[in-house]
Amino acid sequence: MKSVTFRQLRVYTEVAKHLSFSRAAEALHLSPPAVTMQVKELEGHVGLPLFERQGKQVQLTMAGEYFIVYAKRLMSTLKDAENVMARFKRVETGVLTIGLLSTAGYFLPSLLARFRAEHPGVDVRLDVTRDLTKLLDRLHSNEIDLAVMGRPPREYALRSEPFAGHPMVFVCTPGHPLLSVGHPPLEALVHYPLIVRELGSEVRHALDNYLRERRLAPRIAMEIPSNETIKASVMAGLGIGFLSLHAVAAELRGGQLQIIEFEGTPIMRTWNLVHEVSKVLSPAAEAFRYLMLEHGETLIAEQASQLLGRGPSPSPLAPEQHTRPYRLAGGETPADAS
């Protein structure tokens, strides 16, 4: 296999990712025949078929399943080498791929706009998913440079840096009976249906912990893996919703939804910037990391303060605990978040 080229490996990993020659061609800006030719040449060097083709269906063969592991490893090593050389040259060009959980998509574009204005030579791409496991897999395979998420699982070898608070709130339609109470006790929640995210999501994890600590078990009317569908369901009067404050910003400003200020809310978590411990960041990735750590907290805290009706002034990073003020005394970083 001495004649295998990185171009062939790049094409091969893209086809394996999409399980489609045409979609891989679109992603690589190549023609489908060119993609097919590169794969055939690679299969010739390997001496085994890497894909099974049945009409438009494409699947990896057993040999392909094994070979993709080494192909990704080689591509990852090449990318690290490129990043190291770029650091020597201090070049801020090329492609920067940011992975994020879907909820982060409500605030990240404003930060990306600032980054693009300061670093016009960098082509920024977003890889959005609702699945934390997929996001972690893409970090591990070096498909993304940095990820924006909550606190990652401890068993992964990741560097995690908190950069902003992540408030989560209960919302309802205007005119809901609980809005007339002021700060209703959380026990009142048991009298109303609750519409929440699916098990495994960070927002649901925060809610379950919050309720478990207070020994409450309100009726879960619906579990929905979509912020937009939850909001639509709440606005239709089907129940009380629990969502990230970022996700309901537009509806709060428009008066379609209102926050129920239960005692002990909003529930606070942190947003983290995450990458593999062993990864060498490119100059572009380092520049983005600096922007997030220096300015992300201020921008997001200002937005949250306005939505929570506490004035426009920025607040320090919030802790991973339940607290009414959007602040952390002393602005310290949670010790277990890195």
Sequence and secondary structure as in RCSB ss.txt:
>XXXX:A:sequence
MKSVTFRQLRVYTEVAKHLSFSRAAEALHLSPPAVTMQVKELEGHVGLPLFERQGKQVQLTMAGEYFIVYAKRLM
STLKDAENVMARFKRVETGVLTIGLLSTAGYFLPSLLARFRAEHPGVDVRLDVTRDLTKLLDRLHSNEIDLAVMG
RPPREYALRSEPFAGHPMVFVCTPGHPLLSVGHPPLEALVHYPLIVRELGSEVRHALDNYLRERRLAPRIAMEIP
SNETIKASVMAGLGIGFLSLHAVAAELRGGQLQIIEFEGTPIMRTWNLVHEVSKVLSPAAEAFRYLMLEHGETLI
AEQASQLLGRGPSPSPLAPEQHTRPYRLAGGETPADAS
>XXXX:A:secstr
 TT  HHHHHHHHHHHHHT HHHHHHHHT  HHHHHHHHHHHHHHHTS  EEEETTEEEE HHHHHHHHHHHHHH
HHHHHHHHHHHHHHT   EEEEEEEEGGGGGTHHHHHHHHHHH TTEEEEEEEES HHHHHHHHHTTS SEEEES
S  TTS EEEEEEEEEEEEEEE TT GGGGSSS  GGGGGGS EEE  TTSHHHHHHHHHHHHTT    EEEE S
 HHHHHHHHHTTS EEEEEGGGGHHHHHHTS EEE  TT SEEEEEEEEEETT    HHHHHHHHHIIIIIHHHH
HHHHHHHTTS S       SSB SSS  GGG   GGG 
